[in-house]
Amino acid sequence: MSKHKIILLGGTGFVGRHLSARLCALGHEVTIVTRRRDRHRELLVLPTARLVEGDVHNPALLKDLFPGHDTAINLVGILNEAGHDGRGFERAHAELPAKVIAACRASGVTRLLHMCALKAADDAPSHYLRSKARGEAQVLAAADLQVTSFRPSVIFGPDDSFTRRFAGLVKLAPLMFPLACPQARFQPVFVEDVAQAYINALDQHQCFGQAYELCGPTVYTLRELVQAIADLTGVKTRIVGLSDGLSRLQAMVLEYFPGKPFSLDNYRSLQIDSICDCGFPPILGITPVRFDEIVPAYLGRTGAAH
């Protein structure tokens, strides 16, 4: 594999931290943009990483940083916005990719790897999925760039928000846990498999201009996933699946709670099953691991990730 000079947006996030570590271990030079450099000391020790403080949404910053690199990776994404009208999703998922494309063209960066989401579509029911689709459409339409986009299902790993959040929530409801959209289906994918997909695609010319779905080998309902998390953390609780009407009502209430633990936009995204026709595309050469092979190793009986 050739050694690359990579600018990584979203490198301090869940997937970004794992991908940064792998890229640096392979000898690639990685520039990571972050709002708060001092909050990411774990990345400062990576031998070929450089952390730059700044706002990725600032076109002037991107114009200054992109020269000298040959590859850009955009992992920036949000699961909820501060408001309720979709503008936060649009800024993160559609406007930023347009700025990244412009920065690539201005600086001569030719390779662009992008993070989309499974089931993103213009007619999807949520702002999240529609904005993800608009961002991906822009990067794939940039015919002068060598673009690869990835569409993962829910991603899990030792420091993920998905299993950790539900582990904390079931602890707060030890007798009965009301679960919205219990029959929503997922194919959870391991974060290290997702990171490896980016690495394996990096120098693959056959991946240029392509978008790939990334899923684990097993389909679960949300109820099955939450029950597994409760069992692993030793919490004896009864999972009570809410009806569609009550699921929507729960979302309407919880989106005004601190941290927005569940929102109407989340509820709308859950109306579409996050599953793939196949796990990983053969060209990536990855056999994805199962959820139940990994999660017991890091989710302890106390309900906290190790």
N, C-alpha and C positions, 0 to 999 in steps of 0.2 A: 504493500500500500504506500502511495506517495505521502509525504509529509505535507500537511496543509497549514495555512494561516487562516484561522476561522474566527469570525466575529459571531458571537452567540448572544441573542436576545432572549430573555427568559431563562438565563443560565443559573439563576439563584432559586428557581422554582423546583418542584419535586422531580420532574423528569430532567430538568437542566442540571441539577447537582450530580445525578448519576451519569448523565452523558458527559459532563465536563471531566469527571474523574476518569472515565474510559478514554476519552480523547487524549488527555494529558498522559495517561499511561502508555499510549501508543506513540507519543512524541510529537503530537500536533501542537502548534502554538494557538492558544485560545484566548481571545479577548472577550471578557464578560462584562456587560453593562448592568449596573445596579444603582438603585437610588441611595442605598446606604451601604457603603463598602465595609464599615466596621461591624455590620451584623452578619457577615459571611466569612468568618475567620477560617472555616473549614475549607473554603475554596482558595484562600490565600496561600495555603501550604502546597497546593498543586504545583509541580515544578515548572510547567510551561504555561501556566495561566496568568493572565493579567486582568485585574479587576479595575474597571473605570467607573467612577461615580457620575451619574447623569440620568436624564429622563429619556427613555427610548422613544418617546413620542415627539421629541424635539428634532425636527429635520436638520437643523444646523449641526447638532451633535452627531447625527448619523453621517452627515456629509464630511465631518472632520475625522470620524473614526474608521469608516469603511476603507479608505485608501490603504494599500499595503496588505490587504487580505485577498484571498482567492475564493473563499467560501463564506456564505452567510447562512446561519441557522436561526429560524424564528420559531420559538416555542411559546411566545406570549399568549396567555389566555386567561379568562376569568370565568368562574362558574356563576357568579352573581354580580350585579351592578349596584351602585349606590342608589340609583333612582328606580323608576318602574317603566320607562318609556322606550327602552332599548338603546338609548344613546351611548351608554357605557359599553355595551357589547359591540356596537358599531365602531366605536373608537378603537377598542382593543383588537377586534377581529377583522375589520375591513379597512379602516383608515390606516392603521399601522402597516399592514402588508403593502399598501400602495406607497407608503414612505420608504419601506425597505426596497421595493423594486426601483424606485427613483434613485436611492442611494447606491444600489448595485450598479445601475447604468452610469451614474456619474463617476464612479470610482473604478470601474472595470472589473468588479467582482462578477464572475460568470456562473458560479454554482450556488444554488439556493435550495435549501431543504426547509420544509414548512410543516407546521403542526396544524392539522384540521381536526375534525371530530367525526366519529361514526354517525351516519344518518344525517349529516349536514345536507340541507337542500333548500332551495329558494321557497318551496312551499311547506317547509317543516313548521310545526306548531309553535315553536319557541323563538324568541329573539336570539338566544344562544346559538341554536342550530342554523337559523337563517343568516346570521352575521358570519358564522364560520364558513358557510357556503359561499358568501360573497367574497370573503378574503381568499379562499382557495381558487375561486374562478379567476381572480385577478392574477395570481401568481402563475397559474397554468396557462393563462393567455399571454404571458410574457415570453414570446417565442424566441427572443434574442438571448434568454437566459436558460441555463440547464437546471430545470426545476423538478423536484420530487416532493410530493405531499403525502402525509400519513394521516390515516383516519382510525385512531384507536377506540376501542370500547373503554369501559372504566379501567383505570390503571391502578394496580395495587403494588405495595412494597413496604418495607419497614417504616418509612416515614411518610406514608400516604395520609391524605385527609379522609379518605373513604372509610377504611376499617377503623382508624383511630376515632373518627367522629361517632360511628355507631357503637364502638366499644364504650365510649363515654356516655352516650345516650341510654344504652340499656342498663348501665349502672344506676342511672337516675330513676329508672322505672323497673325495680326488681320484681314486681308482682305481675304487671301487665304493661306491654309496650304497644301503643297504637301506631301502626305503620301505614303510611300513605302508599298508594299504588303498589300493593304487595305482589301483584302478578307481573309487574314490569320485568323484562328479561335482559340479562347482561351476559357477556362472555369476557370475564375479567382477564386482563393481560398484565403480565409481570413487567415492572418498570425496567428491569435489566434487559428483557427481551426487546422492549421498545427502543432503549438506547442502542442496543446492538443492531437494530434495523437501520438506524441512521448511519451507523458506522459502515455496515455492509453495503449500503446504497451509495456511499460517498463517491467511490470511483467507478461505479457501475454505469457504463454508458447506456445500457438497456433500461435503466431506471429514469433517464431523462424524460421529462414530459409526462410522467406517470403519477397516479395517486393510488395508494395501497391501503386496504383495510387491514387492521391489526387486531386480532382477537386471540384469546386463550382457547384451549381445546374443549372447554366445558361450558354449557349454557346453564345459568342459574336464574331462578326468580329472585326478586329482591327479598322476599320472605325467607328463602333458603339461605341467602347470604347473611342476613341479619341473625337468623337462628344459629348459623355456624359461628358467627362472631360471639354471640351470647354464650354458646357452649364452650368455646375456647377460653373465654375470660371467666368462666365459672359462675356466670350470672343465671340464676333460675328465674326465668320470666316467661310469660305467655305472650307470644306475638299475636296481636289482634289486627288482622287486616281490615283497613277502612274501606268503605264503599267509595265509589268515584266522587260522589257529592261531598262526603266527609273528608276525603283526601284533598279536594279543592279548598274546602273550608279551612283545613289545617294549614295549607299553604298560604291562604289569605291572612291568617293570623300570624304565623311564624315569620313571614317576611318582614314584619315590623319589630321582631325581637332583635336584640344586639347580636351582631355577627350573621344575621340572616340565615339561620340554620336550614330553612326550607322556604322556597318562594314559589309564587305562581309560575314563574318562568321554569323553575325546576320541575314543577308538576306537569307543565306542558311538554317538556322534553321527555318525561317518562311515559308519555302516550305512545311513543315509538320504541320498539324493542331495539336495544343496542347489541345486535348480534350480526355475525358475518356468515357468508356462504361457506367460507373456509377460514382456517386460522391465520396463517401467514402465507404470503405468496411464495412459491418455491424459489424464485430468483434470489430471495434474501437468505436462503440457506439456514433458517432458524426453525427449530422445533420448540414451540412455546411450552412452558411448564404450566402445570395445573395450579389453580388457586389453593387447593387443599394440600399441595406438596410444599408450599412456601409459608403460608400464613401461620400455621402452628409453630413455626420456628421463631417467629418474632412477636406474636401476640400472646402474651402470657396469661396465666390464670388470674392475674390481678387486674387485667383490663388495660394495661399500659403496654405500649410498644417498647421492646428492649432496644 
